[in-house]
Amino acid sequence: MLNTPQPDDDVAATTRPAAKKFAPEVRRGLLSLGLGNALEWYDWMVFGLLSAFIGPNFFPSTDPLSATLNTLAVFAVGFAFRPLGGVLLGTLADRIGRRRVMLLSIMLMAGTTLVIAVTPSYQEIGAWAGIILVICRVLQGISTGIEAPLSTSHAVELAPEGREGYVAGIMSFYVNIGILLASLVSFLCSLTLGGAVMGDWGWRVPFFIGAAFGFVVLYLRRALPETMNPEELANNSAGAVWTGVRKHWLSVLAIVFVVGAAQAYNYAWNVGLPSAARSNFKEDPTAVFALTTILGVILVVGSWIIGKLADGRSMSRWFLVTRILAIPSVFLMLMYVQPGIGGFAAVLLGGSLVLVLNMTLYNVVSTSLMPKNCRGTGVALGYGIGVALFGGTASFLLVWLQSIGAGWVFPVYVAVLSVLSIVLYLAARRANGIFVGN
């Protein structure tokens, strides 16, 4: 799909054009791209949700809170390598095409998930357990540094022009399927096996499921269509790609904050609050997993509805409204300052509507800020930095700040990120235009 910068007047357009149909190969492509996103988020969220069980198996600690914080620190290490994945694999995607990089991404994720599932504990192999875990998270960080941004860019390029809202909804739908499955599988394992068995070996079961899921996605992606034509690839040297990225540096900076603010909110709700509930407030794990599963259902249904509503409409306007709503809603977490599953449920579910609004749109909005010839690199670089700086550290910051009685700092932090994302998006749109939608 060829997209050109849109004048600012178009942002005000409200008429919905007739929806263009998807060809069968496009539908199959969207399925394989969406399922890859589901796998990424399933694996990523399982690690965070099970951190209280994983920590004592990989680190020498008798203090549950300390072990959980160690595991969340490793969780953040994976995020730190996302920018490297964006730089390496994003440049490769702009040079050799999207399809082969999408296959490599899934191979890395499925393989490392399997390794985590079979790695012996600290009691069996000592420090090597933690070293293997860190190496796997590094490789997963490189993989996920390209998976989400490039799969969305690939999907937008596959789809007919004007269907960006639908693409945002369907890709977010699969992301939330992955989050839901992570919560559901964790809940069912905890319910069936019990806390003692989960702490011993039961936490490995969701990782085996994730590895099997990955190899299914790898099979489906063999037929993924390529959206970069031979002429585009022939003329797109590494120098040309990075010249384009430097020219659109303000757009890359905007992507950092568009992604970072959404991910800080997301990881606070999906990982940080559940981890704090179990570690700081000693809530029942099964009840916590049940509530995160309900949150997953809300995200799945909500992303589908929002995609339908936004299809054919101004993505810029939708983004600005949803991001403004995030500023006051993040302060809901201040209601959960003492033990009580009711307070946890009120915060978790109360913030879910604004969360799904922001998580549905941010990747397509990021894609819209970069031209096609350097889109893989520019979007992945901004995405990787945003997630590494603000998403990967969010759950650790939230748990730590609550543990020292400074929980109020975190919502202020996310609100500031949201304001910066709006300001930088508007500045980038004015300076460079937008290249997808209006």
C-alpha angles and dihedrals in degrees: 000000000000115000128184131193112279123222117244090249089070091063088073093055112121104173116108113225122220108278114252116225125247118238115231093251090051091052091050090047092051089049094054092043092047094048089051089056089048090053093048092053094041092055094041095048095043089058092052096042093049095042092112089058098038096051099067090046095056105028133054102243137124092192111088094205092051092048091049092050090049090054093046088051089056086047087058092047089065089055091051090064095050093090089054089052089049093051097044102036096031091057089046091052091053090047105042102017140266102272101065093046090050089055092049092050093056093045091056094047097047094045096049092045089056091049091053090050094056101035112118119240129260089260090060105040104011121216092357088077092063092041092054090047092052092047091051091049091050091054091045089051090054090048096048090044086076105021101076100036096041096042089054092046090047091050092049090050091049096049125080115265112270095033095094093116091055091048090051090051097045095046091047089047090059092044089055091045086059092049091047093049090050091054094040095049091046090049095048092047091049092046094047101038102030131226097287095053092043089055091048106043109323093092087070094066096075089051092054088051091051092051092052090048090053095056090051090054091048089056092050093049093060088087096044111138119238116236098191109083121217093256092053091049094046092054097042109089121171088256092054091048094052093043087058092048092051091048090054097040092132090056090051090051090050090051090053090061098034087057097034097055093047093047094047088055092044098049091044090057100036101036113005100052094044090047091049090048092055100036106031101028100028095228119175107274094218092054091048092051090048091055094046087051090054088049088052091054090051091051093048095049094038095052091052092050094046091049090054093048094047095045109118094004133105109290090193093059093045091050095050094049095047093046092051089053090054092064098071097028095062089066089070088087089072087075090070104069102125138036116288129115090218092061091047091051093048093053097041096048096032092063095042098094095056089041093057092046091056097040094051097058111029099085096051090044088053091048090052092062097064132063118240099252093063100019097109092054100037097046093042092048093050092042093049094049092045094050093042096049100037111012102043094047096044100087093044092048093048095049092044096046091049091048091057095043097254099109092135091071094069100062090046088053093051092046091054090049089052093052091049091050091056094047094047094044091054091046093050093046091052094046101042108011123226126282103201126050121331 
